[in-house]
Amino acid sequence: MLKFILKRLGASIGILFAASFLLYVLVINSGDPLSDLRESIADNRDYLMQQRSDYMNLDMPWFQRYWTWLVGVGGCFALKCDLGTNIQGIEVTGLLGAAASSTLRLVVLATVLAAIAGIAIGVLSAIRQYSGLDYGVTFLTFLFFSLPVFWAAVMLKEYMAIGYNDWMKDPAFSTVQIVLIALFFGFLMQVFLAGSMRRRLATFAVSAAFVAVVIPYLLWLNFFRYPQLGPAAIVVLSLAVALSGTAMSVGIRNKLVLYPALVTVALGLVMYYATFSLLTEPNTLVLIVGGILCVAVPGAIGHFMGGRLRKTAMTVSALTGLVFGGLTVIDHIFRAWPGFLALKPRPIGTIGSQTPNFTGDFWETFLDRGAQLLLPTLLLAIISLASYSRYTRASMLEVGQQDYIRTARSKGLSERTVIFRHAFRNALIPIATIAAFDFAGLIGGAVITETVFGWKGMGQMFTTGLHAVDPAPVMAFFLVTGTAAVLFNMLADIFYALLDPRIRV
């Protein structure tokens, strides 16, 4: 494996070198970086032209300029990157740090959401092949995939930002709206749960009635302006995760997996009260350490209580702990929501990555940045959703025809065990390749999204440099996206061997 990694690194460096050379040549030959000054009638025109030439090293031959940039990139191995200066004389290294953190925050979240939702939808549609759900999912995924990014972004701004902000002034639903929402929710639930016609009608009736009662109750509580969760709801939802995780993995009656998950919920309730004051005004480090402990401590509980099903118990307990911790964070976010609305009456922003001059505590600032992040993340996730769901569906159907799947069924294993323990693991192999390329592709695709939403990230830096015939910002953009594509492609190859022990390099 080490030899393979070294060979791939060598080949990747060669690919990056050739691509950077070609891109640099194309950029510097796409126009004249001094064109605007040549047409100027300012008295200091010659001085400005000389100053810009000094910033961009225009007095050097093009190959020497490229070599200077390449040497600066080589300094990154010694943590002394020098990516040159842009057309205004500003160090590109500093600009790249701010832009990359903004864009990567957007792209990483969109990739994670798209992968989780897409894989889940793909597995479900494969299990229910040629059903109404399968046809509906297929139609919607292709619809999302074919949407023009700029048009979808405008629609999101119009209905999920402007429309929602107007609605938040006085949250209300008419009787007709409540009935339509209830009917639609009931229809979706009977499609997802399926079954006989009698079961579908029962599911539809119960789901529609539930929504028809819950929405007026939430309006009566003024939940949308003063949301509430509380420890009781957190415990109930965490118990649901513990029970469903146990049921899907080994069956609900297996105590070796169920008991560690239940102990995790009990411990989580104790920690909810013990850490309440700490989480009222935390910092990023506290949340990171808390997230690690939410996985590590339940994992240890599963390890010591799981017996022969130690790995499964660790997985279910860790998932339960992570969900409990996440719901605890959501509870504190809900508590901060009224104060956030007082500072920002129109919560969903459409321009920028954060509100200028926003003053608030930790959770209010978190809500502000999350609200600004919502629309572009949702847009990128919707576009990527189609790829994950379709590839997962195709991979699951292909794996389902293999001999070892038929053998597992013939041995009497439950369908749950066959799907999640045998089929799903091998179906993830091609998905690893999609995820690797999708991450790098989303960074490139974020150029349009960032432009529409006024997001000051790498997309803006790339387009600004390209329009100004300024190679330094464009090459910095390439350095991040190209390296990400190569790195994640190599990680996908390594991930293959972890998913399937039969694969050897």
C-alpha positions in Angstrom: 0.0 0.0 0.0 2.8 2.4 0.8 4.4 1.8 -2.6 1.1 2.4 -4.2 0.6 5.7 -2.3 4.1 6.9 -3.3 3.5 6.1 -6.9 0.1 7.9 -6.9 1.7 10.9 -5.2 4.4 11.1 -7.9 1.9 10.8 -10.7 -0.4 13.4 -9.1 2.4 15.9 -8.7 3.2 15.4 -12.4 -0.5 16.0 -13.4 -0.7 19.1 -11.2 2.5 20.5 -12.7 1.2 20.0 -16.3 -2.2 21.4 -15.5 -0.8 24.4 -13.7 1.5 25.2 -16.6 -1.3 25.0 -19.1 -3.7 27.1 -17.0 -1.0 29.8 -16.4 -0.3 30.1 -20.1 -4.0 30.3 -20.9 -4.6 33.0 -18.3 -1.7 35.3 -19.2 -2.7 35.1 -22.9 -6.4 35.8 -22.3 -6.0 39.6 -22.3 -4.0 42.6 -21.3 -3.8 43.3 -17.5 -2.9 46.9 -18.2 -5.7 47.6 -20.7 -7.8 49.8 -18.3 -4.7 51.9 -17.4 -3.7 52.3 -21.1 -7.1 54.0 -21.7 -6.8 56.2 -18.6 -6.2 60.0 -18.8 -5.0 60.3 -15.3 -1.8 62.3 -14.7 -0.1 59.4 -12.8 -1.0 56.8 -15.4 2.6 55.9 -16.1 3.3 55.5 -12.4 0.2 53.3 -11.9 1.2 51.1 -14.9 4.7 50.7 -13.5 3.4 49.9 -10.1 1.1 47.2 -11.5 3.9 45.8 -13.6 6.0 45.5 -10.4 3.1 43.7 -8.6 2.6 41.2 -11.4 6.3 40.9 -12.5 5.3 41.9 -16.0 8.9 42.9 -16.8 9.9 39.2 -16.6 9.4 36.7 -19.4 6.3 34.6 -18.9 8.3 31.4 -18.2 10.2 33.1 -15.5 7.0 34.4 -13.9 5.7 30.9 -13.9 8.9 29.6 -12.4 8.7 32.2 -9.6 5.1 31.1 -8.8 6.2 27.5 -8.8 9.0 28.1 -6.4 6.6 30.0 -4.1 4.3 27.0 -4.2 7.2 24.7 -3.3 7.7 26.8 -0.2 4.4 25.5 1.1 6.1 22.2 2.0 8.1 24.3 4.5 5.0 26.2 5.6 6.3 29.3 3.8 3.9 29.7 0.9 4.4 32.6 -1.5 1.7 32.7 -4.1 2.6 36.2 -5.3 0.5 39.4 -5.2 -2.6 40.2 -7.1 -3.2 43.1 -9.4 -3.6 45.4 -6.4 -0.4 44.3 -4.7 -2.2 42.3 -2.0 -0.6 39.0 -0.9 -2.6 36.2 -2.5 -1.7 33.8 0.3 -3.7 35.8 2.8 -6.6 36.2 0.4 -6.6 32.4 -0.2 -6.7 31.6 3.5 -9.9 33.7 4.0 -11.5 32.6 0.7 -10.7 28.9 1.2 -12.1 28.8 4.7 -15.4 30.4 3.5 -15.7 28.1 0.5 -14.6 24.9 2.2 -17.2 25.5 5.0 -19.8 25.7 2.3 -18.7 22.7 0.2 -17.9 20.3 3.0 -21.4 20.8 4.5 -23.1 20.4 1.1 -21.1 17.3 0.4 -22.0 15.6 3.7 -25.7 16.5 3.4 -25.8 15.3 -0.2 -24.0 12.1 0.5 -26.1 11.1 3.6 -29.5 12.0 1.9 -28.5 10.6 -1.5 -27.2 7.3 -0.2 -30.3 6.8 2.0 -32.7 7.6 -0.9 -30.7 5.4 -3.3 -30.9 2.4 -0.9 -34.6 2.9 -0.3 -35.4 3.2 -4.0 -33.3 0.1 -4.8 -35.2 -1.9 -2.1 -38.5 -0.7 -3.6 -37.5 -1.0 -7.2 -40.2 0.0 -9.8 -42.6 1.2 -7.1 -44.2 4.6 -7.0 -41.5 5.7 -4.6 -38.8 4.6 -7.0 -40.4 6.4 -10.0 -41.0 9.6 -7.9 -37.4 9.7 -6.6 -36.1 9.1 -10.1 -38.1 12.0 -11.5 -37.2 14.4 -8.7 -33.4 13.5 -8.8 -33.2 14.1 -12.5 -35.2 17.3 -12.1 -32.8 18.6 -9.5 -29.8 17.5 -11.5 -31.0 19.4 -14.6 -31.8 22.7 -12.8 -29.8 25.7 -14.0 -27.8 26.7 -10.9 -28.4 30.5 -11.3 -32.2 30.0 -11.8 -32.4 27.6 -8.8 -30.5 30.1 -6.7 -32.9 32.9 -7.6 -35.9 30.7 -6.7 -34.4 29.9 -3.3 -33.7 33.5 -2.6 -37.3 34.5 -3.6 -39.2 31.8 -1.7 -36.9 30.4 1.1 -35.4 33.8 2.1 -37.6 36.7 1.1 -40.9 34.8 1.4 -39.8 33.1 4.7 -38.6 36.4 6.2 -42.0 38.0 5.4 -43.8 35.0 6.9 -41.7 35.2 10.1 -43.2 38.6 11.0 -46.4 36.9 11.9 -46.2 33.1 11.5 -49.6 31.7 10.5 -51.3 29.0 8.4 -54.8 29.2 7.0 -57.2 26.3 7.3 -56.8 25.4 3.7 -53.0 25.5 4.0 -53.1 23.2 7.0 -55.4 20.7 5.2 -53.2 20.7 2.1 -50.0 20.2 4.1 -51.6 17.4 6.1 -52.8 15.6 2.9 -49.4 16.0 1.3 -47.6 14.6 4.3 -50.0 11.7 4.5 -49.4 10.9 0.9 -45.7 11.0 1.3 -45.8 8.7 4.4 -47.9 6.1 2.7 -45.5 6.1 -0.3 -42.5 5.7 1.9 -43.9 3.0 4.2 -45.8 1.2 1.5 -47.6 -2.1 2.3 -51.1 -3.4 1.4 -53.8 -0.9 0.4 -55.3 -1.2 3.9 -52.0 -0.4 5.5 -51.4 2.5 3.1 -54.9 4.0 3.9 -54.2 3.7 7.6 -50.8 5.3 7.3 -52.2 8.1 5.2 -55.1 8.8 7.7 -52.9 8.7 10.8 -50.1 10.9 9.3 -52.5 13.5 7.9 -54.4 13.6 11.2 -51.2 14.0 13.1 -50.0 17.0 11.0 -53.5 18.5 11.1 -53.3 18.5 14.9 -49.6 19.4 15.4 -49.5 22.5 13.2 -52.3 24.4 15.1 -50.7 23.3 18.3 -47.3 24.8 17.3 -49.0 28.0 16.2 -50.7 28.2 19.6 -47.3 27.8 21.3 -45.9 30.4 18.9 -43.2 27.8 18.3 -41.8 29.4 15.1 -40.7 32.5 17.0 -40.1 30.8 20.4 -39.1 27.2 19.6 -38.8 24.6 22.3 -37.2 21.2 22.6 -36.3 20.4 26.2 -34.8 17.2 27.8 -38.0 15.1 27.4 -38.1 15.5 23.6 -34.3 14.9 23.4 -34.6 11.6 25.4 -37.6 10.4 23.3 -35.8 11.1 20.0 -32.6 9.5 21.2 -34.4 6.4 22.4 -36.0 6.2 18.9 -32.5 6.3 17.4 -31.2 3.6 19.9 -34.2 1.3 19.2 -34.1 1.8 15.4 -30.4 1.3 15.3 -30.6 -1.9 17.3 -33.5 -3.1 15.2 -31.8 -2.5 11.8 -28.5 -4.1 12.9 -29.2 -7.1 15.0 -32.9 -7.0 16.0 -34.7 -5.2 18.8 -34.5 -8.1 21.2 -30.7 -8.3 21.3 -29.7 -7.1 24.7 -26.0 -6.9 24.0 -26.6 -4.0 21.6 -29.8 -2.5 23.1 -28.6 -2.1 26.7 -25.4 -0.1 25.8 -27.5 2.2 23.7 -30.0 2.7 26.5 -27.2 3.4 29.0 -25.9 6.0 26.5 -29.3 7.8 26.6 -29.4 7.7 30.4 -25.8 9.1 30.6 -26.7 11.7 28.0 -29.6 13.0 30.2 -27.2 13.3 33.1 -24.7 15.2 31.0 -27.5 17.5 29.6 -28.0 19.0 33.1 -24.3 18.8 34.1 -23.1 20.8 31.0 -26.1 23.2 30.7 -24.4 26.3 32.0 -21.2 25.5 30.0 -23.2 25.3 26.8 -25.1 28.5 27.4 -22.1 30.5 26.2 -19.5 28.0 24.8 -16.8 28.3 22.2 -15.8 26.3 19.2 -13.3 24.2 21.2 -15.9 23.2 23.7 -18.2 22.0 20.9 -15.4 20.0 19.2 -14.3 18.3 22.4 -18.0 17.6 23.3 -18.6 16.1 19.9 -15.6 13.8 20.3 -16.8 12.7 23.8 -20.3 12.1 22.5 -18.8 9.4 20.2 -15.9 8.1 22.3 -17.7 7.5 25.6 -20.7 5.7 24.2 -18.3 3.7 22.0 -16.4 2.6 25.1 -19.7 1.6 26.7 -20.6 -0.5 23.7 -17.1 -2.0 23.8 -17.4 -3.2 27.4 -21.0 -4.2 27.3 -21.3 -5.6 23.8 -19.7 -9.0 24.3 -19.5 -10.9 21.1 -21.4 -8.1 19.3 -18.9 -5.5 20.4 -18.5 -3.7 17.1 -22.2 -3.4 16.5 -22.8 -2.2 20.0 -20.1 0.4 19.7 -21.6 1.7 16.4 -25.2 1.9 17.7 -24.1 3.5 21.0 -21.8 6.0 19.3 -24.6 7.0 16.9 -27.0 7.4 19.8 -24.5 9.5 21.7 -23.9 11.7 18.7 -27.6 12.2 18.1 -28.1 13.0 21.8 -25.3 15.6 21.7 -26.6 17.1 18.4 -30.1 17.4 19.9 -28.6 19.1 23.0 -26.9 21.7 20.7 -30.2 22.2 18.8 -32.0 22.8 22.2 -29.5 25.6 23.0 -29.9 27.0 19.5 -33.7 27.1 20.0 -33.2 29.0 23.2 -31.1 31.6 21.4 -33.6 32.0 18.5 -35.8 34.7 20.0 -32.8 36.9 20.8 -31.4 36.3 17.3 -34.7 37.5 15.8 -34.5 40.6 18.0 -31.1 41.4 16.5 -32.0 40.3 12.9 -35.8 40.4 12.3 -35.2 39.0 8.7 -33.2 35.9 9.7 -32.4 34.3 6.3 -29.8 36.3 4.5 -29.3 36.3 0.7 -26.0 38.1 0.4 -22.6 37.3 2.0 -21.4 34.7 4.4 -22.3 36.8 7.5 -24.1 39.9 8.5 -21.8 43.0 8.6 -21.3 44.5 12.1 -23.5 41.8 13.7 -23.2 41.8 17.5 -24.5 38.9 19.5 -23.4 36.1 21.7 -21.9 32.8 20.5 -25.2 31.1 19.6 -26.6 34.2 18.0 -23.5 34.6 15.9 -23.7 30.9 15.1 -27.3 31.4 13.9 -26.4 34.3 11.8 -23.6 32.5 10.0 -25.8 29.4 9.7 -28.7 31.4 8.2 -26.3 32.9 5.6 -24.9 29.4 4.9 -28.3 27.8 4.5 -29.3 28.7 0.9 -26.0 28.1 -1.0 -25.4 24.9 0.9 -28.9 23.7 0.1 -28.4 24.6 -3.6 -25.1 22.7 -3.9 -26.5 19.7 -1.9 -29.6 19.4 -4.2 -27.5 19.4 -7.3 -25.2 16.6 -5.9 -28.1 14.6 -4.5 -29.0 13.1 -7.9 -25.6 11.6 -8.4 -25.4 9.9 -5.0 -28.9 8.6 -5.2 -28.7 7.2 -8.7 -25.3 5.6 -8.3 -26.3 4.1 -4.9 -29.5 2.7 -6.4 -27.6 1.2 -9.4 -24.9 -0.2 -7.2 -27.4 -1.8 -4.7 -29.3 -3.4 -7.6 -26.1 -4.8 -9.1 -24.9 -6.1 -5.7 -28.3 -7.6 -5.1 -27.8 -10.0 -8.0 -24.5 -11.4 -6.7 -24.2 -15.0 -5.7 -23.3 -14.3 -2.1 -26.5 -12.2 -1.6 -28.6 -15.2 -2.8 -26.6 -17.5 -0.5 -27.2 -15.2 2.4 -30.9 -15.2 1.8 -31.0 -19.0 1.3 -29.3 -19.5 4.7 -32.3 -17.8 6.3 -30.8 -14.4 7.2 -33.2 -11.6 7.7 -33.7 -9.1 4.9 -32.4 -6.4 7.2 -29.1 -8.3 7.7 -28.7 -9.1 4.0 -29.2 -5.5 3.0 -27.3 -3.6 5.6 -24.5 -6.0 6.5 -23.8 -7.7 3.1 -25.2 -5.6 0.2 -24.8 -2.1 1.5 -21.1 -2.4 2.4 -20.1 -3.5 -1.1 -22.4 -1.1 -2.8 -20.4 1.8 -1.2 -17.4 1.0 -3.3 -18.4 3.0 -6.4 -19.9 5.7 -4.2 -16.4 6.4 -2.8 -15.3 7.4 -6.3 -18.3 9.7 -6.7 -17.7 11.4 -3.4 -14.0 12.0 -4.2 -14.8 13.7 -7.5 -17.9 15.4 -6.2 -16.0 17.3 -3.5 -13.6 18.8 -6.0 -16.3 19.4 -8.5 -18.4 21.3 -6.0 -15.6 23.7 -5.3 -15.5 24.5 -9.0 -19.3 24.6 -9.2 -19.4 27.0 -6.2 -18.2 29.8 -8.5 -21.7 30.4 -9.8 -23.3 29.9 -6.5 -21.0 32.3 -4.7 -21.6 34.9 -7.4 -25.4 34.7 -7.0 -25.3 34.8 -3.2 -22.5 37.4 -2.9 -20.3 34.8 -1.1 -16.8 36.1 -0.8 -15.0 32.8 -1.3 -12.7 31.2 -3.8 -15.3 31.5 -6.6 -15.2 35.3 -6.3 -11.4 35.3 -6.2 -11.2 33.1 -9.3 -13.7 35.2 -11.4 -12.1 38.5 -10.3 -8.6 37.2 -11.3 -9.8 35.9 -14.6 -11.6 39.1 -15.6 -8.5 41.2 -14.6 -6.1 38.8 -16.4 -4.4 38.3 -13.1 -2.9 34.8 -12.9 -2.0 34.8 -9.2 -5.6 34.4 -7.8 -6.6 32.0 -10.6 -3.6 29.8 -9.9 -4.3 29.9 -6.1 -7.8 28.6 -6.9 -6.4 25.9 -9.1 -3.9 24.9 -6.4 -6.7 24.2 -3.9 -9.2 22.5 -6.3 -6.5 20.5 -8.2 -5.0 19.3 -4.9 -8.4 18.4 -3.5 -9.3 16.4 -6.6 -6.0 14.4 -6.6 -6.0 13.9 -2.8 -9.6 12.7 -2.6 -9.2 10.4 -5.6 -6.3 8.8 -3.8 -8.3 8.5 -0.6 -11.0 6.8 -2.5 -8.6 4.1 -3.7 -7.5 3.5 -0.1 -11.1 3.4 1.0 -11.8 0.6 -1.4 -9.5 -1.8 0.5 -11.2 -0.8 3.8 -14.7 -1.6 2.3 -13.7 -4.8 0.6 -10.8 -6.9 1.9 -10.7 -8.7 -1.4 -9.3 -5.6 -3.0 -5.6 -5.4 -2.9 -3.3 -2.9 -4.6 
